[in-house]
Amino acid sequence: MNITIAKWRSEYNTGDSIVDEQHQSLFCIINSLNSAMLEGQGTKILRETIESLKEYTNIHFETEEEYMLHHQYPGYEEHKKIHESLKQKVLQFEQTLNHDSHRLTIPLSYFLTEWLTKHIKGEDMKMILYCREKSYQKKSSDLIEVAHWQPRYETGFHLIDAQHQSLFHAINALNNAMLAGRGEQLLENTLKALSNYTRIHFETEEEYMRKFNYEDYENHHLKHNLLRKKVDSFLSQKESVNKTKLTIDVSHFLTDWLINHIKKEDLKMIAFLKEKKQELCKMKINN
């Protein structure tokens, strides 16, 4: 059974493409956390997903806080306090999760979803409206969505789809930050977050493949390792290469790789996993 806890609605759009893409990435990570628990993923995956959620939340808060400071937003201190209160609450959840990660994953998911939707519709909307009045903002039509999620990329496995979508939104946020002249602020931290979350996603896929004895596991695992090395190489270039060029290279490489990998390797893998699941279901019925 799959439940989408964090459903993105048009009313959550703030009008700032960077903030909106980051919000949507956070929604997808929350959904992947919940799905990981429902689909029986191990404690390791749950804890790593929570760590990734915490990491990307920090990046998002830093993005908003730098934006507020740049526009001399009068509500900056109060907004920052609200951010800090969430960090503390997540830390409390994380400490409790050490004792029973499966039992507390759903309460954490619901808490974060409720907090995020209220924060977006309240504090974030107020902040964005003020900052937009202070300076020219690029229209959404002027911005490029380099990683455009489409229904044909869906694998049918809710956890994997939520992880893919989170990566798409994070890539778009990085690209739009570059177009808005804010890419250098986000590049290093976003690269680290993408590296960590990509690793979690690969571990999730590989756990499924091992569980069902996927015949092409070694080849698929090898392609995962190639991407890991490429992302690490981008990280090593951050001090020596022009950051605007590096941001563009990262965005386009990850988008092309992710789309091609989903359409080829992942859908082939999912077809195999679905068949194995059906066989197991039939065996249970017959027994």
VOPAGU-2260 file (C-alpha; in pm, 1 decimal, decimal comma):
REM VOPAGU-2260
SITE   aa  ch    i         X         Y         Z
SITE  MET   A    0       0,0       0,0       0,0
SITE  ASN   A    1     130,9     342,9     -97,5
SITE  ILE   A    2      15,7     672,1      50,8
SITE  THR   A    3     125,4    1010,1     -81,6
SITE  ILE   A    4     144,9    1209,0     240,1
SITE  ALA   A    5     286,5    1532,9      99,0
SITE  LYS   A    6      74,7    1635,4    -201,3
SITE  TRP   A    7     193,5    1943,1    -386,9
SITE  ARG   A    8     -82,6    2190,2    -474,5
SITE  SER   A    9     -77,3    2499,6    -694,5
SITE  GLU   A   10    -171,1    2711,3    -391,5
SITE  TYR   A   11     174,9    2636,8    -245,3
SITE  ASN   A   12     354,5    2818,2    -529,7
SITE  THR   A   13     531,1    3124,5    -392,2
SITE  GLY   A   14     625,1    3266,0    -732,1
SITE  ASP   A   15     997,7    3212,7    -673,0
SITE  SER   A   16    1105,9    2916,9    -887,1
SITE  ILE   A   17    1408,4    2829,8    -671,9
SITE  VAL   A   18    1207,8    2818,5    -350,4
SITE  ASP   A   19     920,4    2630,8    -517,8
SITE  GLU   A   20    1149,7    2363,8    -666,4
SITE  GLN   A   21    1319,3    2315,0    -329,0
SITE  HIS   A   22     981,0    2285,5    -156,3
SITE  GLN   A   23     871,3    2022,5    -407,3
SITE  SER   A   24    1196,3    1832,3    -359,8
SITE  LEU   A   25    1129,6    1828,4      16,4
SITE  PHE   A   26     773,6    1701,8     -43,7
SITE  CYS   A   27     913,1    1415,4    -252,2
SITE  ILE   A   28    1172,2    1323,2      12,1
SITE  ILE   A   29     895,8    1313,3     275,3
SITE  ASN   A   30     692,9    1082,2      48,5
SITE  SER   A   31     995,7     860,6     -14,1
SITE  LEU   A   32    1057,0     836,4     361,8
SITE  ASN   A   33     699,3     724,9     420,9
SITE  SER   A   34     708,7     479,9     128,3
SITE  ALA   A   35    1038,3     333,3     249,3
SITE  MET   A   36     872,6     243,7     577,2
SITE  LEU   A   37     554,4     105,9     413,5
SITE  GLU   A   38     755,2    -103,0     166,4
SITE  GLY   A   39     963,8    -258,0     440,9
SITE  GLN   A   40    1295,2     -91,3     365,3
SITE  GLY   A   41    1561,2    -145,1     627,9
SITE  THR   A   42    1652,3      83,9     915,5
SITE  LYS   A   43    1965,1     196,6     729,3
SITE  ILE   A   44    1763,7     338,8     436,0
SITE  LEU   A   45    1516,4     507,8     673,1
SITE  ARG   A   46    1789,5     677,4     873,6
SITE  GLU   A   47    1980,8     784,6     562,6
SITE  THR   A   48    1661,1     929,7     411,1
SITE  ILE   A   49    1594,4    1126,1     730,6
SITE  GLU   A   50    1952,8    1252,7     721,1
SITE  SER   A   51    1907,8    1357,0     358,1
SITE  LEU   A   52    1579,9    1531,3     442,7
SITE  LYS   A   53    1752,8    1720,2     721,4
SITE  GLU   A   54    2044,0    1810,6     493,2
SITE  TYR   A   55    1826,1    1943,3     210,2
SITE  THR   A   56    1603,8    2132,0     456,8
SITE  ASN   A   57    1916,1    2313,5     578,4
SITE  ILE   A   58    2008,0    2402,3     218,8
SITE  HIS   A   59    1655,6    2532,3     161,3
SITE  PHE   A   60    1661,7    2742,5     477,9
SITE  GLU   A   61    2001,3    2887,0     382,8
SITE  THR   A   62    1861,0    2977,0      39,5
SITE  GLU   A   63    1564,3    3159,7     192,0
SITE  GLU   A   64    1776,2    3334,5     455,9
SITE  GLU   A   65    2031,4    3462,0     203,4
SITE  TYR   A   66    1741,2    3584,0     -12,0
SITE  MET   A   67    1586,8    3770,0     284,6
SITE  LEU   A   68    1917,6    3931,0     381,7
SITE  HIS   A   69    1980,8    4042,1      24,2
SITE  HIS   A   70    1642,9    4219,4      17,1
SITE  GLN   A   71    1671,1    4346,8     377,1
SITE  TYR   A   72    1348,5    4169,8     469,6
SITE  PRO   A   73    1221,7    4320,6     800,0
SITE  GLY   A   74    1083,0    3984,6     916,6
SITE  TYR   A   75    1418,2    3807,9     875,4
SITE  GLU   A   76    1490,8    3742,2    1244,6
SITE  GLU   A   77    1143,5    3602,6    1314,5
SITE  HIS   A   78    1151,4    3386,3    1000,6
SITE  LYS   A   79    1495,4    3251,2    1092,3
SITE  LYS   A   80    1369,4    3162,4    1443,2
SITE  ILE   A   81    1089,9    2956,9    1285,7
SITE  HIS   A   82    1349,4    2774,2    1074,9
SITE  GLU   A   83    1558,4    2703,3    1384,7
SITE  SER   A   84    1255,3    2567,7    1572,0
SITE  LEU   A   85    1194,0    2313,0    1295,0
SITE  LYS   A   86    1559,2    2206,7    1297,2
SITE  GLN   A   87    1531,9    2141,9    1670,3
SITE  LYS   A   88    1208,3    1946,3    1629,2
SITE  VAL   A   89    1357,3    1726,1    1356,6
SITE  LEU   A   90    1662,3    1668,5    1577,1
SITE  GLN   A   91    1431,5    1548,9    1857,4
SITE  PHE   A   92    1257,6    1311,1    1616,7
SITE  GLU   A   93    1594,2    1183,8    1494,7
SITE  GLN   A   94    1710,6    1106,6    1848,7
SITE  THR   A   95    1388,4     915,5    1917,1
SITE  LEU   A   96    1418,1     730,6    1586,2
SITE  ASN   A   97    1734,3     565,2    1711,8
SITE  HIS   A   98    1507,3     349,8    1930,1
SITE  ASP   A   99    1222,6     273,2    1685,0
SITE  SER   A  100    1267,6     414,1    1335,1
SITE  HIS   A  101     978,5     223,1    1174,6
SITE  ARG   A  102     718,5     326,6    1433,2
SITE  LEU   A  103     805,6     696,6    1422,1
SITE  THR   A  104     854,8     744,3    1047,4
SITE  ILE   A  105     485,5     814,7     976,7
SITE  PRO   A  106     444,4    1071,5    1260,3
SITE  LEU   A  107     759,4    1247,6    1137,6
SITE  SER   A  108     630,4    1250,5     778,4
SITE  TYR   A  109     293,3    1394,7     880,4
SITE  PHE   A  110     452,0    1653,1    1110,3
SITE  LEU   A  111     690,1    1776,6     840,3
SITE  THR   A  112     414,1    1790,8     577,1
SITE  GLU   A  113     181,7    1990,0     800,8
SITE  TRP   A  114     461,6    2222,5     911,4
SITE  LEU   A  115     585,2    2276,4     555,8
SITE  THR   A  116     242,5    2353,1     405,8
SITE  LYS   A  117     158,3    2600,6     682,8
SITE  HIS   A  118     500,9    2763,8     659,4
SITE  ILE   A  119     477,0    2797,6     278,8
SITE  LYS   A  120     127,4    2949,4     285,4
SITE  GLY   A  121     214,6    3178,3     575,8
SITE  GLU   A  122     571,1    3297,4     632,1
SITE  ASP   A  123     714,0    3209,1     290,3
SITE  MET   A  124     435,7    3380,6      93,0
SITE  LYS   A  125     472,3    3695,0     303,5
SITE  MET   A  126     849,8    3695,7     258,7
SITE  ILE   A  127     839,2    3637,8    -119,0
SITE  LEU   A  128     578,1    3911,8    -174,4
SITE  TYR   A  129     795,7    4164,5       8,2
SITE  CYS   A  130    1115,9    4066,4    -173,7
SITE  ARG   A  131     947,0    4066,3    -516,2
SITE  GLU   A  132     833,0    4425,2    -460,5
SITE  LYS   A  133    1190,5    4528,1    -377,8
SITE  SER   A  134    1349,2    4402,2    -699,9
SITE  TYR   A  135    1276,1    4262,0   -1043,8
SITE  GLN   A  136    1212,2    3889,3   -1044,6
SITE  LYS   A  137    1243,9    3666,9   -1349,6
SITE  LYS   A  138     907,2    3538,1   -1463,1
SITE  SER   A  139     857,5    3165,1   -1447,8
SITE  SER   A  140     836,0    3168,7   -1829,5
SITE  ASP   A  141    1190,2    3313,8   -1841,4
SITE  LEU   A  142    1331,2    3023,9   -1642,6
SITE  ILE   A  143    1431,4    2685,1   -1776,8
SITE  GLU   A  144    1307,8    2359,4   -1630,3
SITE  VAL   A  145    1598,8    2141,4   -1734,2
SITE  ALA   A  146    1463,4    1832,7   -1557,8
SITE  HIS   A  147    1097,5    1800,1   -1656,5
SITE  TRP   A  148     921,5    1509,2   -1487,4
SITE  GLN   A  149     676,4    1323,4   -1708,8
SITE  PRO   A  150     430,7    1039,7   -1634,1
SITE  ARG   A  151     619,2     811,4   -1874,2
SITE  TYR   A  152     913,5     812,9   -1631,7
SITE  GLU   A  153     701,7     646,9   -1361,0
SITE  THR   A  154     820,4     301,1   -1269,2
SITE  GLY   A  155     512,6     206,6   -1066,1
SITE  PHE   A  156     723,8     170,3    -751,1
SITE  HIS   A  157     615,3     462,4    -533,9
SITE  LEU   A  158     939,9     484,6    -337,6
SITE  ILE   A  159    1162,0     491,7    -647,1
SITE  ASP   A  160     934,7     742,2    -824,9
SITE  ALA   A  161     936,3     978,7    -524,8
SITE  GLN   A  162    1317,2     961,8    -509,6
SITE  HIS   A  163    1345,3    1032,7    -884,3
SITE  GLN   A  164    1111,2    1332,0    -858,4
SITE  SER   A  165    1304,2    1473,3    -564,0
SITE  LEU   A  166    1623,3    1461,5    -771,9
SITE  PHE   A  167    1447,1    1634,1   -1065,2
SITE  HIS   A  168    1329,0    1922,3    -844,0
SITE  ALA   A  169    1669,8    1962,9    -678,0
SITE  ILE   A  170    1836,3    1984,5   -1021,2
SITE  ASN   A  171    1583,1    2248,0   -1135,1
SITE  ALA   A  172    1636,1    2451,7    -819,0
SITE  LEU   A  173    2011,0    2455,0    -878,2
SITE  ASN   A  174    1969,1    2551,9   -1244,3
SITE  ASN   A  175    1721,4    2832,4   -1166,5
SITE  ALA   A  176    1949,8    2963,7    -892,6
SITE  MET   A  177    2224,0    2992,1   -1153,2
SITE  LEU   A  178    1990,9    3177,0   -1395,0
SITE  ALA   A  179    1888,3    3416,0   -1117,5
SITE  GLY   A  180    2251,0    3485,4   -1024,1
SITE  ARG   A  181    2235,8    3280,3    -702,3
SITE  GLY   A  182    2398,1    2959,0    -828,4
SITE  GLU   A  183    2734,6    3005,5    -657,1
SITE  GLN   A  184    2564,1    3023,9    -316,7
SITE  LEU   A  185    2392,7    2688,6    -372,1
SITE  LEU   A  186    2634,9    2491,3    -586,4
SITE  GLU   A  187    2859,4    2319,5    -331,4
SITE  ASN   A  188    2589,7    2233,6     -75,2
SITE  THR   A  189    2343,7    2119,5    -341,2
SITE  LEU   A  190    2610,6    1902,8    -503,9
SITE  LYS   A  191    2678,5    1736,9    -169,3
SITE  ALA   A  192    2305,9    1683,7    -109,9
SITE  LEU   A  193    2258,9    1542,1    -460,3
SITE  SER   A  194    2555,8    1313,2    -405,6
SITE  ASN   A  195    2414,6    1181,2     -77,9
SITE  TYR   A  196    2057,5    1146,7    -200,0
SITE  THR   A  197    2168,2     978,1    -523,1
SITE  ARG   A  198    2359,9     727,4    -310,4
SITE  ILE   A  199    2046,6     658,8    -101,9
SITE  HIS   A  200    1842,6     614,6    -420,1
SITE  PHE   A  201    2094,9     371,6    -565,3
SITE  GLU   A  202    2104,1     173,0    -240,8
SITE  THR   A  203    1723,2     152,6    -252,7
SITE  GLU   A  204    1722,0      20,6    -609,2
SITE  GLU   A  205    2005,1    -220,9    -538,3
SITE  GLU   A  206    1827,9    -359,0    -232,7
SITE  TYR   A  207    1525,0    -436,4    -450,6
SITE  MET   A  208    1747,1    -600,5    -714,4
SITE  ARG   A  209    1928,3    -820,2    -462,2
SITE  LYS   A  210    1602,5    -916,0    -292,2
SITE  PHE   A  211    1457,7   -1049,4    -619,4
SITE  ASN   A  212    1787,8   -1178,6    -767,4
SITE  TYR   A  213    1780,8    -940,0   -1062,3
SITE  GLU   A  214    1975,0   -1102,4   -1346,2
SITE  ASP   A  215    2132,6    -774,4   -1468,8
SITE  TYR   A  216    2228,0    -652,9   -1121,1
SITE  GLU   A  217    2604,2    -624,6   -1181,8
SITE  ASN   A  218    2561,7    -412,9   -1496,0
SITE  HIS   A  219    2307,7    -184,5   -1326,9
SITE  HIS   A  220    2529,9    -151,6   -1019,3
SITE  LEU   A  221    2825,6     -61,0   -1242,9
SITE  LYS   A  222    2627,6     223,8   -1403,2
SITE  HIS   A  223    2536,3     352,7   -1058,0
SITE  ASN   A  224    2904,8     357,6    -965,0
SITE  LEU   A  225    2990,7     553,7   -1280,3
SITE  LEU   A  226    2745,9     826,8   -1181,7
SITE  ARG   A  227    2879,5     832,0    -825,3
SITE  LYS   A  228    3228,8     893,3    -962,8
SITE  LYS   A  229    3105,1    1165,4   -1198,9
SITE  VAL   A  230    2927,7    1354,0    -917,4
SITE  ASP   A  231    3243,0    1322,9    -704,8
SITE  SER   A  232    3444,7    1468,1    -993,6
SITE  PHE   A  233    3207,2    1767,1   -1009,3
SITE  LEU   A  234    3260,5    1821,3    -637,2
SITE  SER   A  235    3638,4    1816,2    -685,3
SITE  GLN   A  236    3610,1    2085,4    -957,6
SITE  LYS   A  237    3417,1    2338,4    -749,3
SITE  GLU   A  238    3727,2    2546,6    -663,0
SITE  SER   A  239    3905,8    2533,6    -998,3
SITE  VAL   A  240    3626,7    2573,1   -1257,3
SITE  ASN   A  241    3399,2    2868,3   -1334,7
SITE  LYS   A  242    3097,8    2810,3   -1108,9
SITE  THR   A  243    2839,6    2921,4   -1364,6
SITE  LYS   A  244    2975,8    2676,9   -1620,6
SITE  LEU   A  245    3000,7    2403,5   -1357,1
SITE  THR   A  246    2637,9    2461,0   -1250,5
SITE  ILE   A  247    2519,7    2429,4   -1611,9
SITE  ASP   A  248    2732,3    2117,5   -1666,6
SITE  VAL   A  249    2599,9    1955,8   -1347,4
SITE  SER   A  250    2236,1    2036,0   -1427,6
SITE  HIS   A  251    2249,6    1908,6   -1783,7
SITE  PHE   A  252    2461,2    1601,4   -1707,7
SITE  LEU   A  253    2241,1    1486,6   -1418,0
SITE  THR   A  254    1920,5    1551,5   -1613,3
SITE  ASP   A  255    2037,0    1365,2   -1923,6
SITE  TRP   A  256    2177,9    1078,7   -1719,4
SITE  LEU   A  257    1872,4    1051,9   -1493,4
SITE  ILE   A  258    1618,2    1054,5   -1777,6
SITE  ASN   A  259    1814,6     805,6   -1988,1
SITE  HIS   A  260    1876,9     580,4   -1687,7
SITE  ILE   A  261    1507,9     582,1   -1589,1
SITE  LYS   A  262    1386,4     516,2   -1944,8
SITE  LYS   A  263    1635,4     235,4   -2008,7
SITE  GLU   A  264    1781,5      64,6   -1703,4
SITE  ASP   A  265    1519,3     141,7   -1438,7
SITE  LEU   A  266    1211,2      50,4   -1643,2
SITE  LYS   A  267    1380,9    -275,4   -1747,0
SITE  MET   A  268    1460,6    -348,9   -1383,8
SITE  ILE   A  269    1106,1    -257,9   -1270,7
SITE  ALA   A  270     948,5    -487,5   -1530,6
SITE  PHE   A  271    1151,6    -774,2   -1384,1
SITE  LEU   A  272    1062,7    -681,2   -1023,5
SITE  LYS   A  273     690,8    -655,7   -1102,9
SITE  GLU   A  274     697,2   -1001,0   -1258,9
SITE  LYS   A  275     871,8   -1145,6    -952,2
SITE  LYS   A  276     622,4    -976,3    -720,0
SITE  GLN   A  277     332,5   -1124,3    -915,2
SITE  GLU   A  278     489,2   -1469,6    -893,5
SITE  LEU   A  279     524,1   -1433,5    -516,1
SITE  CYS   A  280     160,7   -1322,1    -484,6
SITE  LYS   A  281      41,9   -1624,0    -685,1
SITE  MET   A  282     248,1   -1858,0    -466,8
SITE  LYS   A  283      93,6   -1708,6    -151,8
SITE  ILE   A  284    -257,7   -1746,8    -293,8
SITE  ASN   A  285    -196,1   -2106,6    -397,6
SITE  ASN   A  286     -53,5   -2189,4     -56,2
